[in-house]
Amino acid sequence: MSHFAHQRRAFVASFSFFLLIFSFQAHSQGADLGKQVFTTISQPPCALCHKLAAANATGEIGPSLDELKPNEEKVRRAVERGVGNMPPFGEVLSKEQIDAVTKFVADAVR
């Protein structure tokens, strides 16, 4: 194997490792933000009304999300527009916060 081929292989391996770590950190940060939106950032917090084991939430006003198991589309629609007695958060939360809580809930109930 030539010196150039060896350097290229080492670079590809290092770059692949970097991408894996960066992807994990980005997912972890998104999940952390999603949990924070669910438990404290949104007002009232989602956890006040909903049960969700991943957030240690025991609310009993709204449906148990662990039982309902909504997909991302349903979570996003409910968060942005509201549903039933749940108020809309589309103009209160940022896009980043809505994306994070949507993914957090949908991933938690899979």
N, CA, C and O atoms as CSV, one atom per row, in Angstrom:
chain,resi,resn,atom,element,x,y,z
A,1,MET,N,N,0.845,-1.162,0.000
A,1,MET,CA,C,0.000,0.000,0.000
A,1,MET,C,C,0.896,1.233,0.000
A,1,MET,O,O,1.866,1.308,0.754
A,2,SER,N,N,0.563,2.193,-0.849
A,2,SER,CA,C,1.363,3.405,-0.935
A,2,SER,C,C,1.149,4.288,0.296
A,2,SER,O,O,0.168,4.150,1.027
A,3,HIS,N,N,2.080,5.175,0.491
A,3,HIS,CA,C,1.987,6.108,1.618
A,3,HIS,C,C,0.715,6.960,1.506
A,3,HIS,O,O,0.031,7.204,2.500
A,4,PHE,N,N,0.409,7.409,0.274
A,4,PHE,CA,C,-0.793,8.213,0.040
A,4,PHE,C,C,-2.053,7.425,0.378
A,4,PHE,O,O,-2.960,7.962,1.013
A,5,ALA,N,N,-2.125,6.183,-0.028
A,5,ALA,CA,C,-3.306,5.345,0.256
A,5,ALA,C,C,-3.466,5.145,1.758
A,5,ALA,O,O,-4.585,5.157,2.269
A,6,HIS,N,N,-2.353,4.961,2.468
A,6,HIS,CA,C,-2.404,4.794,3.923
A,6,HIS,C,C,-2.911,6.077,4.592
A,6,HIS,O,O,-3.743,6.010,5.496
A,7,GLN,N,N,-2.422,7.234,4.162
A,7,GLN,CA,C,-2.877,8.510,4.719
A,7,GLN,C,C,-4.361,8.726,4.429
A,7,GLN,O,O,-5.111,9.196,5.285
A,8,ARG,N,N,-4.765,8.383,3.231
A,8,ARG,CA,C,-6.177,8.554,2.858
A,8,ARG,C,C,-7.064,7.671,3.728
A,8,ARG,O,O,-8.102,8.122,4.211
A,9,ARG,N,N,-6.669,6.432,3.928
A,9,ARG,CA,C,-7.448,5.514,4.757
A,9,ARG,C,C,-7.552,6.038,6.198
A,9,ARG,O,O,-8.616,5.965,6.813
A,10,ALA,N,N,-6.447,6.563,6.727
A,10,ALA,CA,C,-6.449,7.117,8.084
A,10,ALA,C,C,-7.358,8.341,8.171
A,10,ALA,O,O,-8.072,8.520,9.158
A,11,PHE,N,N,-7.329,9.184,7.136
A,11,PHE,CA,C,-8.187,10.364,7.119
A,11,PHE,C,C,-9.660,9.959,7.078
A,11,PHE,O,O,-10.472,10.502,7.827
A,12,VAL,N,N,-10.004,9.025,6.226
A,12,VAL,CA,C,-11.397,8.576,6.111
A,12,VAL,C,C,-11.877,7.988,7.433
A,12,VAL,O,O,-12.999,8.260,7.858
A,13,ALA,N,N,-11.048,7.194,8.078
A,13,ALA,CA,C,-11.428,6.606,9.367
A,13,ALA,C,C,-11.632,7.693,10.414
A,13,ALA,O,O,-12.605,7.650,11.167
A,14,SER,N,N,-10.727,8.664,10.470
A,14,SER,CA,C,-10.841,9.755,11.445
A,14,SER,C,C,-12.080,10.598,11.181
A,14,SER,O,O,-12.803,10.959,12.109
A,15,PHE,N,N,-12.319,10.910,9.917
A,15,PHE,CA,C,-13.481,11.721,9.550
A,15,PHE,C,C,-14.778,10.986,9.869
A,15,PHE,O,O,-15.727,11.592,10.368
A,16,SER,N,N,-14.827,9.692,9.588
A,16,SER,CA,C,-16.019,8.896,9.891
A,16,SER,C,C,-16.304,8.875,11.386
A,16,SER,O,O,-17.456,8.978,11.808
A,17,PHE,N,N,-15.254,8.742,12.182
A,17,PHE,CA,C,-15.398,8.756,13.641
A,17,PHE,C,C,-15.932,10.109,14.101
A,17,PHE,O,O,-16.826,10.167,14.945
A,18,PHE,N,N,-15.386,11.202,13.550
A,18,PHE,CA,C,-15.848,12.549,13.885
A,18,PHE,C,C,-17.332,12.694,13.568
A,18,PHE,O,O,-18.086,13.215,14.391
A,19,LEU,N,N,-17.763,12.248,12.400
A,19,LEU,CA,C,-19.178,12.349,12.025
A,19,LEU,C,C,-20.070,11.557,12.967
A,19,LEU,O,O,-21.156,12.015,13.322
A,20,LEU,N,N,-19.635,10.398,13.370
A,20,LEU,CA,C,-20.400,9.573,14.292
A,20,LEU,C,C,-20.560,10.279,15.632
A,20,LEU,O,O,-21.663,10.324,16.177
A,21,ILE,N,N,-19.479,10.829,16.170
A,21,ILE,CA,C,-19.525,11.540,17.447
A,21,ILE,C,C,-20.395,12.785,17.326
A,21,ILE,O,O,-21.225,13.039,18.199
A,22,PHE,N,N,-20.222,13.561,16.269
A,22,PHE,CA,C,-21.010,14.777,16.067
A,22,PHE,C,C,-22.491,14.450,15.953
A,22,PHE,O,O,-23.325,15.150,16.527
A,23,SER,N,N,-22.824,13.407,15.228
A,23,SER,CA,C,-24.223,12.992,15.070
A,23,SER,C,C,-24.818,12.591,16.413
A,23,SER,O,O,-25.954,12.956,16.718
A,24,PHE,N,N,-24.074,11.854,17.213
A,24,PHE,CA,C,-24.549,11.440,18.535
A,24,PHE,C,C,-24.781,12.650,19.423
A,24,PHE,O,O,-25.798,12.730,20.112
A,25,GLN,N,N,-23.830,13.608,19.413
A,25,GLN,CA,C,-23.971,14.800,20.244
A,25,GLN,C,C,-25.167,15.634,19.802
A,25,GLN,O,O,-25.906,16.139,20.647
A,26,ALA,N,N,-25.373,15.788,18.502
A,26,ALA,CA,C,-26.504,16.566,17.998
A,26,ALA,C,C,-27.815,15.907,18.402
A,26,ALA,O,O,-28.759,16.591,18.798
A,27,HIS,N,N,-27.881,14.568,18.303
A,27,HIS,CA,C,-29.096,13.856,18.704
A,27,HIS,C,C,-29.329,14.018,20.200
A,27,HIS,O,O,-30.459,14.242,20.635
A,28,SER,N,N,-28.276,13.906,20.977
A,28,SER,CA,C,-28.388,14.030,22.423
A,28,SER,C,C,-28.845,15.433,22.815
A,28,SER,O,O,-29.696,15.583,23.692
A,29,GLN,N,N,-28.290,16.457,22.178
A,29,GLN,CA,C,-28.686,17.828,22.480
A,29,GLN,C,C,-30.144,18.068,22.092
A,29,GLN,O,O,-30.873,18.746,22.815
A,30,GLY,N,N,-30.575,17.513,20.950
A,30,GLY,CA,C,-31.965,17.657,20.527
A,30,GLY,C,C,-32.906,16.966,21.491
A,30,GLY,O,O,-33.972,17.494,21.808
A,31,ALA,N,N,-32.521,15.783,21.963
A,31,ALA,CA,C,-33.345,15.058,22.925
A,31,ALA,C,C,-33.403,15.814,24.242
A,31,ALA,O,O,-34.456,15.868,24.878
A,32,ASP,N,N,-32.281,16.401,24.662
A,32,ASP,CA,C,-32.259,17.193,25.896
A,32,ASP,C,C,-33.188,18.397,25.779
A,32,ASP,O,O,-33.961,18.679,26.694
A,33,LEU,N,N,-33.112,19.109,24.652
A,33,LEU,CA,C,-33.985,20.265,24.450
A,33,LEU,C,C,-35.436,19.814,24.400
A,33,LEU,O,O,-36.304,20.460,24.988
A,34,GLY,N,N,-35.712,18.713,23.705
A,34,GLY,CA,C,-37.083,18.208,23.627
A,34,GLY,C,C,-37.651,17.893,25.001
A,34,GLY,O,O,-38.806,18.205,25.294
A,35,LYS,N,N,-36.833,17.275,25.839
A,35,LYS,CA,C,-37.282,16.954,27.196
A,35,LYS,C,C,-37.505,18.228,28.002
A,35,LYS,O,O,-38.464,18.320,28.769
A,36,GLN,N,N,-36.620,19.212,27.830
A,36,GLN,CA,C,-36.779,20.482,28.543
A,36,GLN,C,C,-38.046,21.211,28.114
A,36,GLN,O,O,-38.757,21.772,28.947
A,37,VAL,N,N,-38.326,21.201,26.813
A,37,VAL,CA,C,-39.565,21.826,26.326
A,37,VAL,C,C,-40.757,21.123,26.952
A,37,VAL,O,O,-41.694,21.774,27.413
A,38,PHE,N,N,-40.726,19.796,26.969
A,38,PHE,CA,C,-41.833,19.007,27.501
A,38,PHE,C,C,-42.055,19.251,28.984
A,38,PHE,O,O,-43.195,19.326,29.443
A,39,THR,N,N,-40.966,19.376,29.732
A,39,THR,CA,C,-41.090,19.430,31.193
A,39,THR,C,C,-41.111,20.835,31.788
A,39,THR,O,O,-41.719,21.045,32.837
A,40,THR,N,N,-40.456,21.806,31.135
A,40,THR,CA,C,-40.361,23.126,31.771
A,40,THR,C,C,-40.517,24.323,30.845
A,40,THR,O,O,-41.099,25.329,31.252
A,41,ILE,N,N,-40.023,24.253,29.621
A,41,ILE,CA,C,-39.988,25.450,28.765
A,41,ILE,C,C,-41.379,25.873,28.307
A,41,ILE,O,O,-41.729,27.049,28.399
A,42,SER,N,N,-42.177,24.924,27.814
A,42,SER,CA,C,-43.528,25.293,27.377
A,42,SER,C,C,-44.337,25.682,28.605
A,42,SER,O,O,-44.175,25.108,29.682
A,43,GLN,N,N,-45.209,26.664,28.426
A,43,GLN,CA,C,-46.040,27.116,29.544
A,43,GLN,C,C,-47.500,27.129,29.136
A,43,GLN,O,O,-47.868,27.921,28.268
A,44,PRO,N,N,-48.335,26.311,29.704
A,44,PRO,CA,C,-48.000,25.344,30.738
A,44,PRO,C,C,-47.159,24.207,30.167
A,44,PRO,O,O,-47.237,23.926,28.971
A,45,PRO,N,N,-46.361,23.552,30.997
A,45,PRO,CA,C,-45.536,22.455,30.497
A,45,PRO,C,C,-46.386,21.255,30.075
A,45,PRO,O,O,-47.412,20.959,30.687
A,46,CYS,N,N,-45.946,20.580,29.033
A,46,CYS,CA,C,-46.649,19.387,28.538
A,46,CYS,C,C,-46.826,18.369,29.664
A,46,CYS,O,O,-47.859,17.707,29.766
A,47,ALA,N,N,-45.792,18.256,30.511
A,47,ALA,CA,C,-45.792,17.270,31.597
A,47,ALA,C,C,-46.898,17.510,32.619
A,47,ALA,O,O,-47.267,16.595,33.356
A,48,LEU,N,N,-47.424,18.712,32.673
A,48,LEU,CA,C,-48.512,19.009,33.601
A,48,LEU,C,C,-49.756,18.188,33.255
A,48,LEU,O,O,-50.496,17.761,34.140
A,49,CYS,N,N,-49.973,17.974,31.959
A,49,CYS,CA,C,-51.197,17.311,31.507
A,49,CYS,C,C,-50.996,15.883,31.008
A,49,CYS,O,O,-51.917,15.070,31.085
A,50,HIS,N,N,-49.810,15.567,30.501
A,50,HIS,CA,C,-49.591,14.283,29.832
A,50,HIS,C,C,-48.670,13.352,30.614
A,50,HIS,O,O,-47.735,13.790,31.284
A,51,LYS,N,N,-48.959,12.059,30.509
A,51,LYS,CA,C,-48.032,11.031,31.000
A,51,LYS,C,C,-47.043,10.729,29.883
A,51,LYS,O,O,-47.421,10.573,28.722
A,52,LEU,N,N,-45.776,10.650,30.256
A,52,LEU,CA,C,-44.727,10.241,29.333
A,52,LEU,C,C,-43.565,9.748,30.177
A,52,LEU,O,O,-42.880,10.539,30.825
A,53,ALA,N,N,-43.347,8.456,30.169
A,53,ALA,CA,C,-42.322,7.843,31.021
A,53,ALA,C,C,-40.939,8.436,30.774
A,53,ALA,O,O,-40.180,8.645,31.720
A,54,ALA,N,N,-40.603,8.710,29.512
A,54,ALA,CA,C,-39.272,9.232,29.183
A,54,ALA,C,C,-38.996,10.587,29.820
A,54,ALA,O,O,-37.840,10.990,29.950
A,55,ALA,N,N,-40.048,11.289,30.216
A,55,ALA,CA,C,-39.901,12.595,30.846
A,55,ALA,C,C,-40.274,12.548,32.329
A,55,ALA,O,O,-40.337,13.582,32.993
A,56,ASN,N,N,-40.518,11.343,32.837
A,56,ASN,CA,C,-40.988,11.177,34.221
A,56,ASN,C,C,-42.241,12.013,34.478
A,56,ASN,O,O,-42.448,12.528,35.577
A,57,ALA,N,N,-43.073,12.138,33.442
A,57,ALA,CA,C,-44.277,12.964,33.525
A,57,ALA,C,C,-45.469,12.095,33.895
A,57,ALA,O,O,-45.661,11.013,33.340
A,58,THR,N,N,-46.261,12.578,34.834
A,58,THR,CA,C,-47.395,11.793,35.339
A,58,THR,C,C,-48.713,12.556,35.238
A,58,THR,O,O,-49.653,12.266,35.978
A,59,GLY,N,N,-48.788,13.523,34.336
A,59,GLY,CA,C,-50.010,14.308,34.173
A,59,GLY,C,C,-51.207,13.430,33.854
A,59,GLY,O,O,-51.064,12.384,33.221
A,60,GLU,N,N,-52.385,13.853,34.290
A,60,GLU,CA,C,-53.598,13.057,34.085
A,60,GLU,C,C,-54.726,13.852,33.450
A,60,GLU,O,O,-55.851,13.357,33.374
A,61,ILE,N,N,-54.462,15.063,32.995
A,61,ILE,CA,C,-55.507,15.874,32.370
A,61,ILE,C,C,-55.691,15.472,30.910
A,61,ILE,O,O,-56.810,15.247,30.448
A,62,GLY,N,N,-54.572,15.387,30.196
A,62,GLY,CA,C,-54.598,14.990,28.791
A,62,GLY,C,C,-54.321,13.505,28.658
A,62,GLY,O,O,-54.127,12.813,29.657
A,63,PRO,N,N,-54.303,13.013,27.423
A,63,PRO,CA,C,-54.053,11.586,27.216
A,63,PRO,C,C,-52.626,11.184,27.585
A,63,PRO,O,O,-51.702,11.996,27.538
A,64,SER,N,N,-52.473,9.920,27.952
A,64,SER,CA,C,-51.155,9.348,28.191
A,64,SER,C,C,-50.486,9.168,26.830
A,64,SER,O,O,-50.984,8.426,25.984
A,65,LEU,N,N,-49.378,9.835,26.625
A,65,LEU,CA,C,-48.679,9.713,25.341
A,65,LEU,C,C,-48.024,8.352,25.206
A,65,LEU,O,O,-47.804,7.880,24.090
A,66,ASP,N,N,-47.707,7.712,26.328
A,66,ASP,CA,C,-47.166,6.350,26.284
A,66,ASP,C,C,-48.196,5.387,25.699
A,66,ASP,O,O,-47.832,4.446,24.994
A,67,GLU,N,N,-49.466,5.613,25.983
A,67,GLU,CA,C,-50.526,4.747,25.450
A,67,GLU,C,C,-50.959,5.178,24.048
A,67,GLU,O,O,-51.210,4.334,23.187
A,68,LEU,N,N,-51.047,6.480,23.821
A,68,LEU,CA,C,-51.492,7.004,22.530
A,68,LEU,C,C,-50.473,6.737,21.426
A,68,LEU,O,O,-50.849,6.463,20.286
A,69,LYS,N,N,-49.192,6.813,21.758
A,69,LYS,CA,C,-48.081,6.570,20.831
A,69,LYS,C,C,-48.193,7.378,19.531
A,69,LYS,O,O,-48.204,6.801,18.443
A,70,PRO,N,N,-48.276,8.705,19.639
A,70,PRO,CA,C,-48.399,9.513,18.421
A,70,PRO,C,C,-47.101,9.545,17.620
A,70,PRO,O,O,-46.008,9.524,18.185
A,71,ASN,N,N,-47.238,9.595,16.292
A,71,ASN,CA,C,-46.057,9.735,15.440
A,71,ASN,C,C,-45.667,11.216,15.367
A,71,ASN,O,O,-46.364,12.068,15.917
A,72,GLU,N,N,-44.569,11.517,14.699
A,72,GLU,CA,C,-44.072,12.893,14.648
A,72,GLU,C,C,-45.104,13.854,14.063
A,72,GLU,O,O,-45.271,14.965,14.565
A,73,GLU,N,N,-45.789,13.436,13.017
A,73,GLU,CA,C,-46.776,14.309,12.374
A,73,GLU,C,C,-47.891,14.701,13.347
A,73,GLU,O,O,-48.290,15.864,13.403
A,74,LYS,N,N,-48.386,13.739,14.101
A,74,LYS,CA,C,-49.468,14.020,15.048
A,74,LYS,C,C,-48.993,14.893,16.209
A,74,LYS,O,O,-49.714,15.782,16.661
A,75,VAL,N,N,-47.776,14.632,16.686
A,75,VAL,CA,C,-47.233,15.457,17.771
A,75,VAL,C,C,-47.078,16.894,17.287
A,75,VAL,O,O,-47.508,17.832,17.958
A,76,ARG,N,N,-46.462,17.061,16.121
A,76,ARG,CA,C,-46.229,18.410,15.585
A,76,ARG,C,C,-47.548,19.165,15.409
A,76,ARG,O,O,-47.651,20.331,15.789
A,77,ARG,N,N,-48.540,18.514,14.841
A,77,ARG,CA,C,-49.831,19.158,14.614
A,77,ARG,C,C,-50.456,19.600,15.938
A,77,ARG,O,O,-50.959,20.718,16.051
A,78,ALA,N,N,-50.422,18.720,16.934
A,78,ALA,CA,C,-50.999,19.056,18.245
A,78,ALA,C,C,-50.239,20.200,18.909
A,78,ALA,O,O,-50.851,21.097,19.489
A,79,VAL,N,N,-48.914,20.174,18.827
A,79,VAL,CA,C,-48.107,21.226,19.455
A,79,VAL,C,C,-48.354,22.564,18.760
A,79,VAL,O,O,-48.555,23.580,19.426
A,80,GLU,N,N,-48.341,22.571,17.442
A,80,GLU,CA,C,-48.483,23.824,16.707
A,80,GLU,C,C,-49.899,24.393,16.780
A,80,GLU,O,O,-50.074,25.597,16.963
A,81,ARG,N,N,-50.906,23.535,16.637
A,81,ARG,CA,C,-52.294,24.013,16.511
A,81,ARG,C,C,-53.149,23.826,17.757
A,81,ARG,O,O,-54.203,24.447,17.894
A,82,GLY,N,N,-52.693,22.970,18.662
A,82,GLY,CA,C,-53.529,22.620,19.803
A,82,GLY,C,C,-54.541,21.557,19.376
A,82,GLY,O,O,-54.763,21.334,18.186
A,83,VAL,N,N,-55.146,20.909,20.366
A,83,VAL,CA,C,-56.182,19.914,20.088
A,83,VAL,C,C,-57.016,19.765,21.356
A,83,VAL,O,O,-56.464,19.685,22.453
A,84,GLY,N,N,-58.344,19.727,21.216
A,84,GLY,CA,C,-59.203,19.641,22.398
A,84,GLY,C,C,-58.942,20.799,23.333
A,84,GLY,O,O,-58.981,21.957,22.919
A,85,ASN,N,N,-58.677,20.495,24.598
A,85,ASN,CA,C,-58.378,21.535,25.593
A,85,ASN,C,C,-56.926,21.996,25.567
A,85,ASN,O,O,-56.567,22.942,26.268
A,86,MET,N,N,-56.092,21.344,24.773
A,86,MET,CA,C,-54.675,21.701,24.714
A,86,MET,C,C,-54.498,22.976,23.883
A,86,MET,O,O,-54.973,23.050,22.750
A,87,PRO,N,N,-53.820,23.974,24.443
A,87,PRO,CA,C,-53.607,25.215,23.691
A,87,PRO,C,C,-52.553,25.041,22.602
A,87,PRO,O,O,-51.700,24.160,22.702
A,88,PRO,N,N,-52.606,25.879,21.558
A,88,PRO,CA,C,-51.568,25.834,20.522
A,88,PRO,C,C,-50.274,26.490,21.022
A,88,PRO,O,O,-50.303,27.476,21.759
A,89,PHE,N,N,-49.157,25.925,20.607
A,89,PHE,CA,C,-47.854,26.473,20.974
A,89,PHE,C,C,-47.077,26.955,19.750
A,89,PHE,O,O,-45.918,27.352,19.870
A,90,GLY,N,N,-47.708,26.924,18.575
A,90,GLY,CA,C,-47.033,27.273,17.327
A,90,GLY,C,C,-46.474,28.676,17.290
A,90,GLY,O,O,-45.472,28.923,16.618
A,91,GLU,N,N,-47.096,29.597,17.994
A,91,GLU,CA,C,-46.612,30.975,17.992
A,91,GLU,C,C,-45.882,31.326,19.290
A,91,GLU,O,O,-45.431,32.458,19.469
A,92,VAL,N,N,-45.769,30.354,20.187
A,92,VAL,CA,C,-45.120,30.584,21.481
A,92,VAL,C,C,-43.722,29.967,21.511
A,92,VAL,O,O,-42.776,30.578,22.008
A,93,LEU,N,N,-43.601,28.759,20.978
A,93,LEU,CA,C,-42.313,28.061,20.938
A,93,LEU,C,C,-41.610,28.349,19.619
A,93,LEU,O,O,-42.257,28.619,18.607
A,94,SER,N,N,-40.287,28.290,19.637
A,94,SER,CA,C,-39.509,28.469,18.404
A,94,SER,C,C,-39.610,27.208,17.550
A,94,SER,O,O,-40.028,26.154,18.030
A,95,LYS,N,N,-39.227,27.325,16.291
A,95,LYS,CA,C,-39.213,26.161,15.399
A,95,LYS,C,C,-38.290,25.085,15.969
A,95,LYS,O,O,-38.620,23.899,15.941
A,96,GLU,N,N,-37.137,25.502,16.485
A,96,GLU,CA,C,-36.185,24.555,17.062
A,96,GLU,C,C,-36.815,23.819,18.252
A,96,GLU,O,O,-36.640,22.609,18.394
A,97,GLN,N,N,-37.536,24.533,19.091
A,97,GLN,CA,C,-38.182,23.908,20.247
A,97,GLN,C,C,-39.297,22.954,19.811
A,97,GLN,O,O,-39.440,21.867,20.371
A,98,ILE,N,N,-40.079,23.358,18.822
A,98,ILE,CA,C,-41.152,22.484,18.312
A,98,ILE,C,C,-40.554,21.232,17.687
A,98,ILE,O,O,-41.044,20.129,17.930
A,99,ASP,N,N,-39.502,21.385,16.886
A,99,ASP,CA,C,-38.832,20.228,16.279
A,99,ASP,C,C,-38.313,19.284,17.365
A,99,ASP,O,O,-38.465,18.066,17.265
A,100,ALA,N,N,-37.701,19.859,18.401
A,100,ALA,CA,C,-37.101,19.038,19.456
A,100,ALA,C,C,-38.149,18.280,20.258
A,100,ALA,O,O,-37.983,17.086,20.505
A,101,VAL,N,N,-39.214,18.937,20.666
A,101,VAL,CA,C,-40.245,18.255,21.472
A,101,VAL,C,C,-41.001,17.234,20.618
A,101,VAL,O,O,-41.403,16.181,21.113
A,102,THR,N,N,-41.191,17.548,19.344
A,102,THR,CA,C,-41.851,16.601,18.441
A,102,THR,C,C,-41.055,15.318,18.344
A,102,THR,O,O,-41.603,14.228,18.503
A,103,LYS,N,N,-39.767,15.442,18.084
A,103,LYS,CA,C,-38.907,14.266,17.956
A,103,LYS,C,C,-38.783,13.527,19.282
A,103,LYS,O,O,-38.809,12.297,19.315
A,104,PHE,N,N,-38.646,14.283,20.385
A,104,PHE,CA,C,-38.511,13.672,21.702
A,104,PHE,C,C,-39.722,12.780,22.008
A,104,PHE,O,O,-39.560,11.623,22.394
A,105,VAL,N,N,-40.919,13.313,21.836
A,105,VAL,CA,C,-42.127,12.541,22.160
A,105,VAL,C,C,-42.274,11.346,21.220
A,105,VAL,O,O,-42.499,10.225,21.676
A,106,ALA,N,N,-42.149,11.574,19.920
A,106,ALA,CA,C,-42.325,10.488,18.946
A,106,ALA,C,C,-41.298,9.374,19.169
A,106,ALA,O,O,-41.644,8.195,19.081
A,107,ASP,N,N,-40.052,9.727,19.454
A,107,ASP,CA,C,-39.023,8.710,19.717
A,107,ASP,C,C,-39.289,7.985,21.031
A,107,ASP,O,O,-39.046,6.783,21.141
A,108,ALA,N,N,-39.785,8.711,22.024
A,108,ALA,CA,C,-40.015,8.125,23.349
A,108,ALA,C,C,-41.106,7.055,23.342
A,108,ALA,O,O,-41.071,6.127,24.150
A,109,VAL,N,N,-42.061,7.180,22.445
A,109,VAL,CA,C,-43.214,6.260,22.468
A,109,VAL,C,C,-43.119,5.139,21.433
A,109,VAL,O,O,-44.043,4.335,21.312
A,110,ARG,N,N,-42.035,5.076,20.699
A,110,ARG,CA,C,-41.874,4.008,19.691
A,110,ARG,C,C,-41.752,2.670,20.336
A,110,ARG,O,O,-41.611,1.662,19.643
